[in-house]
Amino acid sequence: MPETAPSTHRYHFISGLPRSGSTLLAAILSQNPRFSAGMSSPVAGLVHMLLHEMSGQNEFSVFIDNRQRAAILRGIVDHYYADNPAAVVLDTNRTWCGKLPLLSTLFPESKVIACVRELPWIIDSIERLVRRNVFEPSSIFNYSAGGTVYTRSNGLSGPEGLVGQAYDALKEAYYGEQAAGRLILVQYESLVSHPERTLKALYTFLEEPEYPHDLNRVRFDAEAYDRKAGTPGLHRIRPRIEAVERATILPPELFQRFRGDAFWKDPSQARKEIPVL
């Protein structure tokens, strides 16, 4: 395993499924002055791009060994957060679940928090955003204004879709050999219904001292980013954490199509060594 220089930060990563509470969780954790957490950053994309450029597709890759690759990739993360005063950095990106072998090599002490939610409610949540913003085509669908709830759901859940890609990466992480002791799943329902209990378990998992969070004044502002993406409200959160009961807006057969995909709830598929909050 390539050796890398120690960092001034302790790194962890927030990943998992879209519309599953990662922005909410980051907003809560960022109340702790010891932590830095936010919405998806460009770090994972930069790492992926450099991995590609340092691979055999580049004729100059013969001049780069694995020790250098590790140093360069870790340097991307360290330099991005170089001016961040927090002791613990939680970088957010859905693709981190697909990079557990890399993370375990670059940051051996790092852990990954995967936010999860039943797929029908993820599709439902995205469809609500689409219907709310009827005059602004979303980047989620490559700014296409056409389609129906069926074509949008098929596109989202496909292997290249926003939900499908994240779902496959989550399964890869969950069943991978690096998951034990490094991966924890946080269900959206647990976060909004039992936030104190969920946070207590998370602090234990991260081996950090607990912090008295204010769960009635949670703040996060990404409105400018959301508007640029053509999806106002994409990262909007309520200031007070609470579970909100609602009926689905999906057609019944479409909602049922995605039932049963929460493999982490299936006793026949669940791994006891991977905690699920």
Residue frames relative to the residue before (quaternion, step in Angstrom):
aa qw qx qy qz dx dy dz
M 1.0000 0.0000 0.0000 0.0000 0.00 0.00 0.00
P 0.4640 -0.6943 0.4659 0.2925 3.64 -0.76 0.97
E 0.3625 -0.7166 0.5527 0.2227 3.54 -1.04 0.80
T 0.0938 -0.7855 0.6103 0.0415 3.55 -1.07 0.76
A 0.5825 -0.5993 0.4214 0.3520 3.54 -1.18 0.62
P 0.5467 -0.6242 0.4374 0.3466 3.59 -1.06 0.68
S 0.3518 -0.7318 0.5489 0.1985 3.56 -1.16 0.68
T 0.5252 -0.6144 0.4816 0.3388 3.54 -1.27 0.36
H 0.6985 0.4082 -0.2568 0.5287 3.58 1.28 -0.26
R 0.3175 -0.6603 0.6290 0.2599 3.48 -1.37 0.28
Y 0.1913 -0.8282 0.5221 0.0707 3.57 -0.63 1.12
H 0.0348 0.7229 -0.6900 -0.0055 3.49 -1.26 0.74
F 0.2987 -0.7754 0.5406 0.1317 3.57 -1.23 0.36
I 0.2256 -0.7422 0.6189 0.1232 3.55 -1.10 0.86
S 0.0763 0.7997 -0.5847 0.1132 3.55 -0.72 1.07
G 0.3606 0.7624 -0.5034 0.1877 3.58 -1.13 -0.61
L 0.7444 -0.4089 0.3112 0.4264 3.56 -1.22 -0.56
P 0.5405 -0.6155 0.4527 0.3524 3.61 -1.11 0.60
R 0.8246 0.2127 -0.1812 0.4919 3.56 -1.25 0.53
S 0.5426 0.6344 -0.3791 0.3993 3.56 1.14 0.69
G 0.7129 -0.4988 0.2518 0.4237 3.58 1.19 0.39
S 0.3945 0.7366 -0.4876 0.2531 3.61 1.16 0.14
T 0.6507 0.4990 -0.3246 0.4715 3.60 0.99 -0.76
L 0.6349 0.5220 -0.3195 0.4715 3.57 1.00 -0.81
L 0.6655 0.5003 -0.3066 0.4612 3.57 0.88 -0.93
A 0.6557 0.5072 -0.3148 0.4622 3.59 0.93 -0.86
A 0.6432 0.5257 -0.3216 0.4544 3.58 1.01 -0.81
I 0.6444 0.5064 -0.3183 0.4764 3.57 1.03 -0.77
L 0.7046 0.4804 -0.2759 0.4435 3.57 0.74 -1.05
S 0.6357 0.5508 -0.3367 0.4232 3.58 1.08 -0.66
Q 0.4969 0.6244 -0.4430 0.4086 3.60 1.24 -0.08
N 0.6257 0.5242 -0.3274 0.4760 3.56 1.16 -0.56
P 0.3968 -0.7501 0.4682 0.2465 3.64 -0.49 1.09
R 0.5892 0.5640 -0.3705 0.4443 3.58 1.22 -0.29
F 0.7253 0.4329 -0.2145 0.4904 3.60 1.23 -0.55
S 0.1118 -0.7174 0.6768 0.1219 3.49 -1.37 0.43
A 0.1727 0.7738 -0.5869 0.1645 3.57 -0.68 1.13
G 0.0910 0.8035 -0.5824 0.0833 3.56 -1.07 0.69
M 0.7148 -0.3865 0.3262 0.4829 3.55 -1.27 -0.32
S 0.7718 -0.3643 0.2365 0.4643 3.56 -1.30 0.12
S 0.2251 -0.7719 0.5851 0.1052 3.56 -0.93 0.98
P 0.5798 -0.5963 0.4173 0.3663 3.62 -1.25 0.19
V 0.4106 0.7562 -0.4517 0.2355 3.60 1.24 -0.14
A 0.6727 0.5000 -0.3126 0.4470 3.60 0.81 -0.95
G 0.6441 0.5224 -0.3193 0.4585 3.59 1.02 -0.77
L 0.6432 0.5128 -0.3162 0.4726 3.56 1.02 -0.80
V 0.6378 0.5219 -0.3218 0.4661 3.57 0.99 -0.84
H 0.6623 0.5066 -0.3059 0.4595 3.58 0.91 -0.93
M 0.6562 0.5185 -0.3126 0.4503 3.58 0.93 -0.89
L 0.6877 0.4766 -0.2863 0.4668 3.58 0.91 -0.89
L 0.5840 0.5557 -0.3709 0.4611 3.59 1.07 -0.64
H 0.6621 0.5039 -0.2946 0.4700 3.55 0.96 -0.89
E 0.7023 0.4790 -0.2715 0.4513 3.58 0.87 -0.96
M 0.7048 0.4300 -0.2684 0.4963 3.60 1.15 -0.50
S 0.5196 0.6429 -0.4086 0.3870 3.58 1.29 0.11
G 0.7499 -0.4211 0.2841 0.4237 3.56 -1.33 0.00
Q 0.5430 0.6188 -0.4146 0.3877 3.61 1.19 -0.26
N 0.6732 0.4247 -0.2760 0.5388 3.56 1.29 -0.33
E 0.4530 -0.7262 0.4441 0.2650 3.61 -0.61 1.13
F 0.6730 0.4995 -0.2982 0.4568 3.59 1.16 -0.50
S 0.4262 0.7218 -0.4578 0.2964 3.60 1.26 0.01
V 0.5443 0.6232 -0.4012 0.3928 3.61 1.20 -0.38
F 0.6735 0.4828 -0.2942 0.4762 3.57 1.24 -0.36
I 0.6706 0.4529 -0.2881 0.5121 3.60 1.29 0.05
D 0.1523 -0.7836 0.5940 0.0997 3.59 -0.75 1.00
N 0.7189 -0.4693 0.2932 0.4207 3.58 -1.27 0.19
R 0.5896 0.5578 -0.3760 0.4471 3.59 1.09 -0.59
Q 0.6716 0.4824 -0.2931 0.4800 3.58 0.97 -0.86
R 0.6179 0.5435 -0.3466 0.4503 3.57 1.00 -0.79
A 0.6625 0.5066 -0.3038 0.4606 3.57 0.90 -0.93
A 0.6669 0.5061 -0.3039 0.4547 3.57 0.93 -0.91
I 0.6525 0.5139 -0.3121 0.4612 3.59 0.98 -0.82
L 0.6928 0.4785 -0.2886 0.4558 3.58 0.85 -0.95
R 0.6581 0.4773 -0.3215 0.4855 3.56 0.96 -0.77
G 0.6114 0.5661 -0.3437 0.4331 3.56 1.10 -0.68
I 0.5845 0.5706 -0.3675 0.4446 3.58 1.11 -0.66
V 0.6902 0.4685 -0.2761 0.4774 3.56 0.87 -0.97
D 0.6730 0.5080 -0.3024 0.4445 3.59 0.86 -0.96
H 0.7019 0.4626 -0.2817 0.4626 3.59 0.87 -0.90
Y 0.6043 0.5519 -0.3685 0.4410 3.60 1.04 -0.65
Y 0.7773 0.3069 -0.1529 0.5274 3.58 1.00 -0.84
A 0.2835 0.8142 -0.4776 0.1692 3.60 1.25 0.24
D 0.7614 0.3641 -0.1988 0.4982 3.60 0.96 -0.82
N 0.4814 0.6640 -0.4400 0.3658 3.57 1.26 0.13
P 0.3524 -0.7856 0.4680 0.1993 3.63 -0.58 1.09
A 0.5191 0.6614 -0.4185 0.3434 3.62 1.21 -0.31
A 0.4758 -0.6666 0.4983 0.2845 3.55 -1.15 0.66
V 0.7746 0.2361 -0.1059 0.5771 3.56 1.13 -0.76
V 0.1227 -0.7929 0.5960 0.0323 3.57 -0.71 1.11
L 0.0984 -0.7640 0.6361 0.0442 3.55 -0.93 0.99
D 0.1280 -0.8075 0.5741 0.0445 3.57 -0.27 1.26
T 0.2430 -0.8035 0.5353 0.0940 3.55 -0.87 1.01
N 0.3225 0.7039 -0.6034 0.1909 3.54 -1.00 0.91
R 0.5148 -0.6709 0.4390 0.3036 3.58 -0.91 0.91
T 0.6573 0.5486 -0.3206 0.4052 3.61 1.10 -0.58
W 0.4898 0.6792 -0.4452 0.3170 3.62 1.16 -0.28
C 0.5878 0.5830 -0.3828 0.4099 3.62 1.05 -0.60
G 0.6905 0.4651 -0.2787 0.4787 3.57 1.13 -0.55
K 0.7092 0.4351 -0.2454 0.4975 3.56 1.29 0.05
L 0.2116 0.8151 -0.5171 0.1530 3.60 1.10 0.58
P 0.6407 0.5093 -0.3594 0.4483 3.67 0.87 -0.71
L 0.6564 0.4995 -0.3094 0.4731 3.59 1.02 -0.80
L 0.6699 0.5020 -0.3070 0.4527 3.60 0.87 -0.92
S 0.6599 0.5114 -0.3157 0.4509 3.57 0.98 -0.81
T 0.6515 0.4909 -0.3093 0.4888 3.59 1.22 -0.45
L 0.7189 0.4458 -0.2513 0.4705 3.57 0.85 -0.97
F 0.7993 0.1026 -0.0082 0.5921 3.57 0.97 -0.93
P 0.1894 -0.8521 0.4747 0.1130 3.61 0.38 1.21
E 0.7196 0.4299 -0.2590 0.4799 3.62 1.09 -0.58
S 0.4940 0.6853 -0.4231 0.3277 3.58 1.25 -0.07
K 0.1788 -0.7607 0.6152 0.1046 3.53 -1.28 0.51
V 0.2987 -0.7596 0.5585 0.1477 3.56 -1.20 0.59
I 0.1820 -0.7531 0.6264 0.0857 3.54 -0.87 1.05
A 0.0999 -0.8031 0.5867 0.0280 3.59 -0.56 1.14
C 0.2401 -0.7666 0.5826 0.1235 3.57 -0.61 1.17
V 0.0346 -0.8191 0.5717 -0.0328 3.59 -0.76 1.03
R 0.0058 -0.7671 0.6412 -0.0201 3.51 -1.34 0.46
E 0.5818 -0.5702 0.4212 0.3988 3.59 -1.07 0.52
L 0.5690 -0.6723 0.3646 0.3023 3.56 -0.82 1.06
P 0.6196 0.5437 -0.3859 0.4143 3.67 0.87 -0.66
W 0.6946 0.4654 -0.2840 0.4692 3.58 1.01 -0.78
I 0.5713 0.5478 -0.3876 0.4726 3.60 1.19 -0.36
I 0.6601 0.4908 -0.2994 0.4834 3.57 0.91 -0.96
D 0.6316 0.5378 -0.3177 0.4592 3.57 1.00 -0.86
S 0.6670 0.5133 -0.3023 0.4476 3.58 0.90 -0.93
I 0.6676 0.4847 -0.3034 0.4767 3.59 0.95 -0.83
E 0.6392 0.5272 -0.3275 0.4541 3.58 0.99 -0.81
R 0.6124 0.5440 -0.3495 0.4549 3.59 1.05 -0.68
L 0.6347 0.5235 -0.3256 0.4660 3.59 1.02 -0.80
V 0.6439 0.5325 -0.3169 0.4489 3.56 0.96 -0.91
R 0.7133 0.4550 -0.2626 0.4638 3.58 0.84 -0.95
R 0.6227 0.5414 -0.3397 0.4515 3.56 1.15 -0.55
N 0.7650 0.3129 -0.1554 0.5410 3.58 1.09 -0.75
V 0.0121 -0.8693 0.4941 -0.0106 3.57 0.69 1.14
F 0.7159 0.4379 -0.2624 0.4763 3.61 1.14 -0.48
E 0.7322 0.3880 -0.2223 0.5138 3.61 1.24 -0.08
P 0.2843 -0.7592 0.5630 0.1608 3.61 -0.26 1.23
S 0.3702 -0.7738 0.4848 0.1708 3.56 -0.91 0.96
S 0.5457 -0.6030 0.4785 0.3312 3.54 -1.21 0.62
I 0.4939 0.6545 -0.4274 0.3809 3.58 1.22 -0.34
F 0.7742 0.2579 -0.1285 0.5636 3.56 1.12 -0.75
N 0.5699 -0.6232 0.3609 0.3958 3.56 1.16 0.71
Y 0.6202 -0.6029 0.3071 0.3968 3.53 1.11 0.88
S 0.3885 0.7041 -0.4979 0.3247 3.59 1.13 0.58
A 0.2925 -0.7784 0.5337 0.1540 3.57 -0.83 1.00
G 0.5974 0.5931 -0.3571 0.4047 3.59 1.26 -0.13
G 0.5628 0.6388 -0.4277 0.3037 3.51 -1.30 -0.36
T 0.3285 -0.7046 0.5944 0.2058 3.50 -1.42 0.13
V 0.7108 -0.4100 0.3233 0.4712 3.54 -1.27 -0.02
Y 0.6389 0.5329 -0.3294 0.4464 3.59 1.11 -0.62
T 0.6885 0.4559 -0.2946 0.4810 3.59 0.86 -0.89
R 0.6266 0.5248 -0.3446 0.4618 3.59 1.05 -0.70
S 0.6633 0.5017 -0.3082 0.4619 3.60 0.92 -0.85
N 0.6436 0.5148 -0.3200 0.4672 3.57 1.01 -0.81
G 0.6647 0.5015 -0.3028 0.4637 3.56 0.98 -0.83
L 0.6561 0.5206 -0.3073 0.4517 3.57 0.97 -0.85
S 0.7644 0.4050 -0.2007 0.4599 3.59 0.87 -0.97
G 0.5033 0.6601 -0.4252 0.3608 3.60 1.23 -0.18
P 0.6998 -0.5010 0.3059 0.4071 3.62 -1.21 0.36
E 0.7251 0.3720 -0.2371 0.5288 3.61 1.18 -0.45
G 0.5210 0.6703 -0.3932 0.3532 3.57 1.28 0.00
L 0.7140 -0.4615 0.3261 0.4134 3.53 -1.32 0.37
V 0.7371 0.3890 -0.2186 0.5075 3.58 0.91 -0.92
G 0.6647 0.5389 -0.3101 0.4142 3.59 0.88 -0.93
Q 0.6521 0.5096 -0.3159 0.4639 3.58 0.93 -0.85
A 0.6831 0.4824 -0.2869 0.4672 3.57 0.88 -0.96
Y 0.6325 0.5395 -0.3253 0.4505 3.58 1.04 -0.78
D 0.6679 0.4892 -0.3001 0.4739 3.60 0.93 -0.87
A 0.6430 0.5148 -0.3201 0.4680 3.59 1.02 -0.80
L 0.6289 0.5359 -0.3296 0.4569 3.58 1.04 -0.80
K 0.6674 0.4903 -0.3039 0.4709 3.60 0.92 -0.88
E 0.6168 0.5371 -0.3478 0.4583 3.58 1.03 -0.74
A 0.6739 0.4863 -0.2952 0.4714 3.57 0.92 -0.90
Y 0.6694 0.5411 -0.3005 0.4110 3.56 0.86 -1.03
Y 0.7737 0.3289 -0.1729 0.5131 3.58 0.95 -0.87
G 0.4939 0.6763 -0.4200 0.3496 3.59 1.26 0.08
E 0.6130 -0.5943 0.3884 0.3466 3.54 -1.22 0.49
Q 0.6577 0.5057 -0.3271 0.4524 3.63 1.20 -0.31
A 0.4925 0.7219 -0.4037 0.2708 3.61 1.24 -0.24
A 0.6425 0.5523 -0.3412 0.4071 3.59 0.87 -0.89
G 0.8262 0.1672 -0.1624 0.5129 3.56 -0.76 1.11
R 0.7306 0.4071 -0.2243 0.5001 3.60 1.23 -0.31
L 0.7705 0.3362 -0.1566 0.5184 3.59 1.10 -0.69
I 0.0097 0.7628 -0.6465 0.0052 3.54 -1.10 0.81
L 0.2716 -0.7557 0.5766 0.1506 3.59 -1.04 0.80
V 0.1218 -0.7762 0.6171 0.0441 3.55 -0.91 0.99
Q 0.2730 -0.7751 0.5511 0.1449 3.56 -0.49 1.20
Y 0.5717 -0.6115 0.4308 0.3370 3.55 -1.00 0.89
E 0.6503 0.5388 -0.3165 0.4320 3.56 0.94 -0.91
S 0.6508 0.5100 -0.3131 0.4672 3.59 1.03 -0.77
L 0.6566 0.5321 -0.3132 0.4333 3.56 0.96 -0.88
V 0.7537 0.3868 -0.2264 0.4808 3.61 0.88 -0.86
S 0.7106 0.4450 -0.2668 0.4753 3.61 1.11 -0.56
H 0.7991 0.1046 -0.0317 0.5911 3.59 1.07 -0.74
P 0.0147 -0.8623 0.5061 0.0108 3.60 0.67 1.05
E 0.6403 0.5318 -0.3444 0.4342 3.61 0.94 -0.81
R 0.6697 0.4963 -0.2923 0.4688 3.56 0.88 -0.96
T 0.6589 0.5165 -0.3050 0.4540 3.57 0.97 -0.89
L 0.6749 0.4935 -0.2973 0.4612 3.58 0.89 -0.90
K 0.6163 0.5478 -0.3437 0.4494 3.58 1.01 -0.77
A 0.6724 0.4829 -0.2924 0.4788 3.59 0.96 -0.89
L 0.6386 0.5306 -0.3296 0.4495 3.58 1.03 -0.73
Y 0.6503 0.5077 -0.3219 0.4645 3.58 0.92 -0.84
T 0.6253 0.5201 -0.3350 0.4756 3.58 1.04 -0.72
F 0.6603 0.5132 -0.3042 0.4561 3.57 0.93 -0.90
L 0.7193 0.4305 -0.2425 0.4884 3.58 0.99 -0.85
E 0.3473 -0.7580 0.4757 0.2802 3.57 1.33 -0.16
E 0.4662 0.6414 -0.4521 0.4086 3.52 0.93 1.03
P 0.5377 -0.6080 0.4608 0.3591 3.61 -1.11 0.57
E 0.5318 -0.6491 0.4407 0.3188 3.58 -0.99 0.82
Y 0.2061 -0.7640 0.6044 0.0924 3.52 -1.28 0.57
P 0.4388 -0.7109 0.4779 0.2715 3.64 -0.92 0.82
H 0.1284 -0.8284 0.5433 0.0459 3.59 0.07 1.26
D 0.3448 -0.6971 0.5881 0.2221 3.55 -1.21 0.64
L 0.1582 -0.8432 0.5108 0.0559 3.57 -0.10 1.27
N 0.6267 0.5118 -0.3450 0.4757 3.58 1.28 0.12
R 0.7530 0.2690 -0.1721 0.5754 3.58 1.30 -0.06
V 0.1703 0.7828 -0.5681 0.1884 3.55 0.54 1.21
R 0.0647 -0.8253 0.5608 -0.0156 3.57 -0.68 1.10
F 0.1806 0.7459 -0.6324 0.1057 3.53 -1.17 0.73
D 0.0699 -0.8157 0.5742 -0.0013 3.59 -0.83 0.98
A 0.1615 0.7640 -0.6101 0.1341 3.56 -0.62 1.18
E 0.2150 0.8325 -0.4915 0.1386 3.56 1.20 0.53
A 0.6351 0.5353 -0.3386 0.4421 3.60 1.00 -0.79
Y 0.6530 0.5011 -0.3048 0.4792 3.57 0.98 -0.87
D 0.6650 0.5197 -0.3081 0.4390 3.58 0.87 -0.93
R 0.6638 0.4948 -0.3155 0.4637 3.58 0.98 -0.79
K 0.6250 0.5316 -0.3352 0.4631 3.57 1.03 -0.75
A 0.6874 0.4597 -0.2667 0.4950 3.57 1.12 -0.70
G 0.4815 -0.6897 0.4251 0.3343 3.57 1.27 0.03
T 0.6759 0.4487 -0.2904 0.5075 3.58 1.21 0.42
P 0.1029 -0.8162 0.5666 0.0468 3.62 0.39 1.15
G 0.7781 0.3109 -0.2471 0.4867 3.55 -0.93 0.92
L 0.3980 0.7467 -0.4645 0.2613 3.59 1.26 -0.07
H 0.8002 0.2156 -0.1052 0.5497 3.59 0.96 -0.84
R 0.3769 0.7341 -0.4869 0.2865 3.58 1.21 0.37
I 0.0656 -0.7901 0.6089 0.0256 3.57 -0.98 0.84
R 0.5088 -0.6218 0.4964 0.3288 3.53 -1.23 0.48
P 0.5300 -0.6525 0.4271 0.3330 3.62 -0.95 0.73
R 0.7485 0.3040 -0.1865 0.5591 3.57 1.17 -0.56
I 0.3731 -0.7385 0.5173 0.2186 3.57 -0.80 1.02
E 0.2709 0.7404 -0.5807 0.2031 3.53 -0.79 1.06
A 0.4749 -0.6483 0.5134 0.3010 3.55 -1.19 0.60
V 0.1365 -0.7887 0.5974 0.0494 3.57 -0.92 0.97
E 0.2747 -0.7679 0.5598 0.1467 3.56 -0.60 1.17
R 0.1363 0.7857 -0.5949 0.1006 3.56 -1.00 0.82
A 0.4637 -0.6368 0.5316 0.3112 3.53 -1.28 0.37
T 0.5271 -0.6392 0.4527 0.3297 3.57 -1.10 0.62
I 0.3491 -0.7158 0.5608 0.2265 3.55 -1.20 0.54
L 0.5069 0.6455 -0.4260 0.3806 3.61 1.25 0.02
P 0.5566 -0.5588 0.4760 0.3889 3.60 -1.14 0.50
P 0.6343 -0.5949 0.3280 0.3689 3.62 -0.94 0.85
E 0.7004 0.4652 -0.3016 0.4495 3.62 0.80 -0.91
L 0.6218 0.5302 -0.3402 0.4652 3.59 1.16 -0.57
F 0.6310 0.5203 -0.3253 0.4746 3.56 1.01 -0.80
Q 0.6819 0.4993 -0.2845 0.4524 3.59 0.92 -0.93
R 0.5642 0.6279 -0.3850 0.3731 3.59 1.12 -0.61
F 0.7613 0.3764 -0.1937 0.4912 3.57 1.03 -0.78
R 0.4433 0.6752 -0.4730 0.3520 3.59 1.23 0.09
G 0.7707 0.3541 -0.2529 0.4655 3.57 -1.04 0.71
D 0.5607 0.6162 -0.3925 0.3898 3.61 1.25 0.01
A 0.5303 0.6144 -0.4160 0.4102 3.61 1.26 -0.05
F 0.1596 -0.8505 0.4958 0.0727 3.55 0.42 1.27
W 0.6089 0.5758 -0.3556 0.4137 3.59 1.12 -0.57
K 0.6672 0.4737 -0.2974 0.4919 3.60 1.27 -0.28
D 0.5890 0.5884 -0.3533 0.4266 3.58 1.26 -0.28
P 0.4142 -0.7371 0.4697 0.2539 3.64 -0.45 1.14
S 0.6581 0.5200 -0.3187 0.4414 3.60 1.08 -0.64
Q 0.7465 0.3643 -0.2110 0.5153 3.60 1.21 -0.41
A 0.5638 0.6431 -0.3797 0.3527 3.58 1.18 -0.53
R 0.2823 -0.7315 0.5966 0.1707 3.55 -1.18 0.69
K 0.4417 -0.7312 0.4569 0.2477 3.56 -0.62 1.13
E 0.6791 0.5141 -0.2976 0.4312 3.58 1.10 -0.67
I 0.6452 0.4588 -0.3256 0.5169 3.60 1.30 -0.05
P 0.3093 -0.7761 0.5123 0.1988 3.64 -0.39 1.12
V 0.1050 -0.7585 0.6414 0.0466 3.53 -1.12 0.82
L 0.2201 -0.7973 0.5521 0.1053 3.57 -0.55 1.16
